[in-house]
Amino acid sequence: MTDRPQSLWPTFLIVLMLVFLAGCGGSSGSSQTPGKLACSAKSGRVCSVLFVGDSYTHGRYVPVRPFNAMTPGEPWEAPQVIDENYGQTGARAELEPGPWGGIPGIFSELAQQMKLNYEVHIEAISATSLEKNYQVASDVIAQADWQAIVLQELSTKPLPRSLTMSPHSDPPGFWASVETIEQAVHAVAPAASVYLYETWPSGDLAHQLAGDTTQPGFHEEYLKALGDLGDANLASYECAAQRDGNVAGVAPVGEAWRRVWNEGLANPDPYQSSPLPLLWYGINAVNDPPISKPDYHHPGVNGAYLSGLVLFVQMTGADVRKLGASEQAAVQLGIPGALAARMQQDAWLAVKRLRRTTAGKGSDPCALLQATQ
């Protein structure tokens, strides 16, 4: 009668050890996501996550940029975001007034409402590549304390130069930066989860590729360019993850933006009159920093909110659809409840890979990207 319990005991110990070792971030390259177990309010553990990127991460404009930013010198309290570059000089000096919270601040707000314990940090430098971020802030990025790290590349760098005609476009350079940072992080934090933040296509760049707005057929050319940019960007991010092999996941933010456009919730073509809201910043009554023309490049409140939702679903697995129209980040940012609820749905669907594009799905994303070069 004692043989059976004794034979099960080692198995029980192994399972218990695996649960413990999963920690807040899971094993590198695994499907374990932070927050499912160790970051819950019941566990009492706090998971530290660092967002690395540029103005697509901090948002550039008010009210996104300072959203949930922590006042320097005050004790940290969730959902405040710790700005690693605040007060820095030289390459890490902040061009827009800080401290910054940005899209990480939206993530943090969602975590608090879903009863997940996250201490959220941001290391972002405007108009800066991952390579440059790592060069000047490797001491911040490659720390043993992180349970998760999110990497966002300079917007044009993942795209093929044949598409953008930009000297900043360099997919192999982007892939190399991901590998460099992933290896550095896992050298000091083997259990940390590294995520890639796939961003949206720029309306400004699509306009540049489509030509003169006054010419017949501009709208069709613009939408085609927007789609081409989205396909190439998604393929490049998924190629980076595939080549590296130790990336926990790609947060398909750009894909969620396209779902919202395709469902008629937002206007994808700001050069054509529409009553629909924009996901980009556009132009508002109050601009900080001031802009002299509409900005169809950076996220507005709607685009930033959608981005935060996608990142949160990808990293935690939490069902944001339960938050509904009264979700507090949307309330604070002035987003109508009905729109917030629809974006929660689209964020969930984008992460679950119910995509509106075949980019990176059912084919080799690296081969798909190389075909456009």
VOGU-3710 file (C-alpha; in Angstrom, 3 decimals, decimal comma):
1> mtdrpqslwp> 0,000/0,000/0,000  2,974/2,352/0,456  4,390/1,886/-3,051  1,922/4,155/-4,848  2,250/7,258/-2,629  6,043/6,939/-2,712  6,086/6,759/-6,523  3,962/9,904/-6,850  6,003/11,936/-4,373  8,937/12,740/-6,743
11> tflivlmlvf> 6,463/13,810/-9,423  4,743/16,114/-6,963  8,091/17,664/-6,000  8,987/18,242/-9,657  5,661/19,951/-10,355  6,041/22,088/-7,231  9,569/23,081/-8,260  8,454/24,028/-11,780  5,702/26,256/-10,407  8,195/27,931/-8,090
21> lagcggssgs> 10,826/28,403/-10,788  8,285/29,948/-13,131  8,498/33,011/-10,941  7,049/36,198/-12,305  8,379/35,832/-15,805  8,569/32,166/-16,628  11,480/30,519/-18,392  12,962/32,410/-21,309  11,322/31,472/-24,580  8,473/29,629/-22,887
31> sqtpgklacs> 4,749/30,229/-23,077  4,600/31,090/-19,356  3,386/34,653/-18,973  3,921/37,005/-16,034  0,947/37,635/-13,825  -0,907/34,347/-14,253  0,366/33,013/-10,939  3,160/34,813/-9,181  2,034/38,396/-9,832  -1,498/38,001/-8,553
41> aksgrvcsvl> -2,639/39,983/-5,540  -3,069/36,702/-3,633  0,603/35,811/-4,061  1,779/39,101/-2,575  4,688/39,137/-5,031  5,460/42,169/-7,176  6,796/41,642/-10,709  9,135/44,263/-12,125  8,768/45,021/-15,828  10,839/47,422/-17,961
51> fvgdsythgr> 9,589/49,044/-21,178  12,398/50,047/-23,578  11,681/52,184/-26,632  11,186/55,705/-27,936  8,254/58,118/-28,293  6,021/55,253/-29,452  6,449/53,992/-25,881  6,264/57,266/-23,935  3,632/58,737/-26,269  5,214/62,182/-26,740
61> yvpvrpfnam> 2,043/64,211/-26,145  -0,186/65,068/-23,200  -2,181/63,378/-21,699  -0,440/60,120/-22,650  3,178/61,029/-21,898  2,757/61,878/-18,188  0,049/59,269/-17,556  0,710/57,638/-14,163  4,236/59,066/-14,090  5,793/58,938/-10,645
71> tpgepweapq> 6,748/62,157/-8,889  10,521/61,919/-8,220  11,389/61,558/-4,563  8,025/60,134/-3,551  7,649/56,495/-2,445  6,520/54,257/-5,317  2,902/53,209/-5,330  1,037/51,270/-8,025  0,033/52,212/-10,692  2,850/54,777/-10,846
81> videnygqtg> 5,608/54,284/-13,417  9,285/54,709/-12,535  11,047/56,752/-15,235  14,631/55,468/-15,392  15,806/58,412/-17,532  14,262/61,257/-15,564  16,949/63,758/-14,594  19,570/62,115/-16,804  21,836/64,194/-19,049  23,561/63,551/-22,363
91> araelepgpw> 22,091/60,848/-24,587  19,478/59,948/-21,967  18,230/63,499/-21,407  14,480/63,790/-21,968  13,444/66,123/-24,789  9,797/66,312/-23,716  9,045/67,314/-20,111  9,166/64,397/-17,683  8,790/62,256/-15,758  7,149/59,899/-18,237
101> ggipgifsel> 4,475/57,252/-17,789  3,073/56,835/-21,290  1,800/53,508/-22,541  3,519/51,696/-19,636  1,308/53,854/-17,406  -1,776/52,436/-19,129  -0,411/48,902/-18,666  0,114/49,629/-14,974  -3,426/50,978/-14,574  -4,856/47,851/-16,179
111> aqqmklnyev> -2,746/45,620/-13,934  -4,045/47,296/-10,797  -7,650/46,863/-11,881  -7,057/43,195/-12,737  -5,438/42,679/-9,297  -1,983/41,944/-10,663  1,072/43,273/-8,869  3,449/44,995/-11,275  6,157/47,561/-10,615  6,446/49,235/-14,024
121> hieaisatsl> 9,572/51,037/-15,269  10,252/52,940/-18,492  13,578/53,520/-20,275  12,674/55,455/-23,410  14,621/57,909/-25,541  12,856/59,902/-28,247  13,661/58,991/-31,867  16,135/56,349/-30,743  16,803/52,781/-31,844  17,123/49,771/-29,578
131> eknyqvasdv> 20,805/49,686/-30,430  21,302/53,215/-29,094  19,105/52,568/-26,055  21,266/49,621/-25,132  24,493/51,514/-25,770  23,611/54,281/-23,319  21,444/52,395/-20,803  22,752/48,825/-20,689  23,130/49,128/-16,911  19,370/49,686/-16,694
141> iaqadwqaiv> 18,315/47,127/-19,293  20,550/44,191/-18,326  19,521/43,916/-14,675  18,873/40,755/-12,698  15,733/42,221/-11,103  13,486/42,212/-14,181  10,810/39,592/-14,577  9,824/40,985/-17,992  11,267/43,389/-20,556  9,445/44,950/-23,510
151> lqelstkplp> 11,410/46,086/-26,577  10,108/48,641/-29,111  12,248/49,562/-32,115  12,558/52,905/-33,922  9,503/52,903/-36,194  11,204/52,744/-39,613  14,079/50,413/-38,690  12,204/47,065/-38,927  10,885/47,998/-42,396  12,703/47,176/-45,675
161> rsltmsphsd> 14,412/50,162/-47,248  12,875/49,270/-50,616  9,497/50,101/-49,084  10,298/53,205/-47,020  13,198/54,718/-48,998  14,536/55,686/-45,571  18,213/55,365/-44,553  16,971/54,387/-41,074  15,366/51,184/-42,393  17,510/48,196/-41,452
171> ppgfwasvet> 15,660/44,948/-40,571  18,872/42,913/-40,013  20,082/45,636/-37,653  16,799/45,451/-35,745  17,007/41,660/-35,486  20,603/41,914/-34,251  19,604/44,421/-31,559  16,862/42,116/-30,301  19,328/39,243/-30,064  21,966/41,378/-28,319
181> ieqavhavap> 19,542/42,650/-25,691  17,820/39,290/-25,185  21,142/37,572/-24,557  22,320/40,316/-22,200  19,078/40,184/-20,215  19,041/36,393/-19,965  22,694/36,342/-18,926  21,735/38,109/-15,684  18,018/37,226/-15,450  17,571/33,764/-17,006
191> aasvylyetw> 13,869/33,560/-16,101  12,932/36,994/-17,469  10,413/37,120/-20,309  11,442/39,293/-23,276  8,573/40,682/-25,364  8,586/42,618/-28,628  6,169/45,531/-29,053  5,089/45,541/-32,725  3,925/49,071/-33,467  1,493/50,617/-35,957
201> psgdlahqla> 2,016/51,959/-39,503  2,671/55,693/-39,676  0,043/57,745/-41,497  2,710/60,327/-42,284  4,885/57,691/-43,965  1,914/56,205/-45,837  1,136/59,698/-47,140  4,722/60,095/-48,290  4,553/56,797/-50,181  1,104/57,516/-51,674
211> gdttqpgfhe> 2,017/60,934/-53,076  -0,026/64,119/-53,500  -3,355/64,190/-51,638  -4,915/66,205/-54,482  -4,249/63,555/-57,113  -7,025/61,122/-58,166  -6,675/57,758/-56,472  -4,728/59,091/-53,481  -7,074/57,453/-50,969  -6,635/54,017/-52,515
221> eylkalgdlg> -2,852/54,435/-52,783  -2,683/55,670/-49,197  -4,633/52,687/-47,819  -2,462/50,310/-49,844  0,690/51,918/-48,443  -0,727/51,714/-44,919  -1,422/48,005/-45,438  2,011/47,327/-46,928  3,689/49,055/-43,987  1,612/47,054/-41,519
231> danlasyeca> 2,353/43,733/-43,218  6,099/44,387/-43,381  6,290/45,612/-39,787  4,463/42,597/-38,367  6,587/40,207/-40,434  9,796/41,900/-39,273  8,897/41,689/-35,578  7,860/38,063/-35,891  11,016/37,345/-37,858  13,074/38,905/-35,044
241> aqrdgnvagv> 11,375/36,616/-32,521  11,801/33,559/-34,751  15,475/34,204/-35,430  16,253/34,815/-31,775  14,344/31,830/-30,419  14,154/33,099/-26,828  11,512/35,803/-27,169  8,395/35,101/-25,089  6,034/36,780/-27,525  5,273/39,569/-29,980
251> apvgeawrrv> 2,562/42,012/-28,868  0,706/42,708/-32,164  -0,248/46,323/-31,497  -0,140/47,283/-35,173  -2,475/44,415/-35,964  -4,944/45,634/-33,321  -4,870/49,109/-34,885  -5,800/47,548/-38,221  -8,661/45,613/-36,671  -10,067/48,847/-35,246
261> wneglanpdp> -9,741/50,576/-38,624  -11,332/47,682/-40,478  -14,267/47,587/-38,080  -15,015/51,259/-38,636  -14,181/52,346/-35,085  -11,447/54,784/-36,126  -10,399/56,666/-39,244  -7,360/55,178/-41,049  -7,138/58,063/-43,553  -6,912/61,455/-41,834
271> yqssplpllw> -6,596/63,129/-45,256  -10,198/62,218/-45,973  -13,055/63,807/-44,039  -14,555/61,462/-41,448  -16,512/61,722/-38,177  -14,532/58,792/-36,777  -11,784/59,383/-34,193  -8,092/58,928/-34,938  -5,682/56,498/-33,344  -2,769/58,830/-34,105
281> yginavndpp> -2,381/62,085/-32,243  -3,686/64,366/-35,000  -3,981/67,871/-33,603  -5,780/69,003/-30,463  -6,530/72,345/-28,833  -3,633/71,891/-26,414  -0,336/70,471/-27,635  2,658/69,658/-25,459  5,187/69,937/-26,988  3,691/72,340/-29,546
291> iskpdyhhpg> 3,324/71,027/-33,098  2,895/73,130/-36,204  1,051/70,496/-38,229  -1,016/67,371/-37,577  1,007/64,393/-36,343  -0,216/61,153/-37,884  2,766/59,308/-36,487  2,563/59,249/-32,675  -0,323/57,709/-30,745  -3,205/59,796/-29,499
301> vngaylsglv> -5,228/58,740/-26,472  -7,171/56,133/-28,461  -4,102/54,587/-30,073  -2,137/54,608/-26,826  -5,001/52,958/-24,970  -5,300/50,226/-27,590  -1,527/49,690/-27,443  -1,593/49,330/-23,666  -4,415/46,800/-23,916  -2,557/44,618/-26,423
311> lfvqmtgadv> 0,646/44,655/-24,385  -1,284/43,764/-21,257  -3,108/40,825/-22,861  0,082/39,510/-24,479  2,113/39,689/-21,277  -0,428/38,576/-18,681  -3,016/36,552/-20,554  -5,696/38,485/-18,669  -9,060/38,955/-20,366  -9,392/42,736/-20,618
321> rklgaseqaa> -12,878/42,339/-22,074  -14,093/41,954/-18,487  -13,152/45,563/-17,718  -15,823/47,031/-19,974  -16,944/50,607/-20,491  -16,035/51,795/-16,994  -12,353/50,834/-17,256  -10,423/53,555/-15,421  -7,531/54,290/-17,812  -10,079/55,010/-20,550
331> vqlgipgala> -12,102/57,185/-18,164  -9,030/59,211/-17,173  -7,954/59,638/-20,807  -11,437/60,746/-21,876  -12,181/57,770/-24,113  -15,913/57,023/-24,506  -16,908/53,844/-22,689  -18,434/52,174/-25,740  -15,243/52,717/-27,755  -13,074/51,494/-24,867
341> armqqdawla> -15,079/48,265/-24,658  -14,771/47,655/-28,409  -11,018/48,235/-28,276  -10,721/45,768/-25,395  -12,376/43,201/-27,655  -10,056/43,941/-30,586  -6,956/43,848/-28,393  -7,955/40,414/-27,159  -8,625/39,131/-30,676  -5,355/40,530/-32,045
351> vkrlrrttag> -3,315/38,732/-29,396  -5,234/35,510/-29,952  -4,036/35,682/-33,576  -7,460/36,154/-35,159  -5,789/38,473/-37,614  -7,009/40,635/-40,452  -3,820/39,952/-42,396  -1,834/36,892/-43,434  1,483/38,576/-42,552  3,504/36,190/-40,425
361> kgsdpcallq> 0,674/33,629/-40,287  0,799/30,372/-42,181  4,125/31,318/-43,746  7,675/32,124/-42,790  7,663/35,789/-41,652  11,343/36,147/-42,512  10,742/34,899/-46,059  7,716/37,172/-46,386  9,783/40,182/-45,413  12,724/39,255/-47,632
371> atq> 10,330/39,053/-50,603  9,646/42,778/-50,228  13,306/43,815/-50,175
//
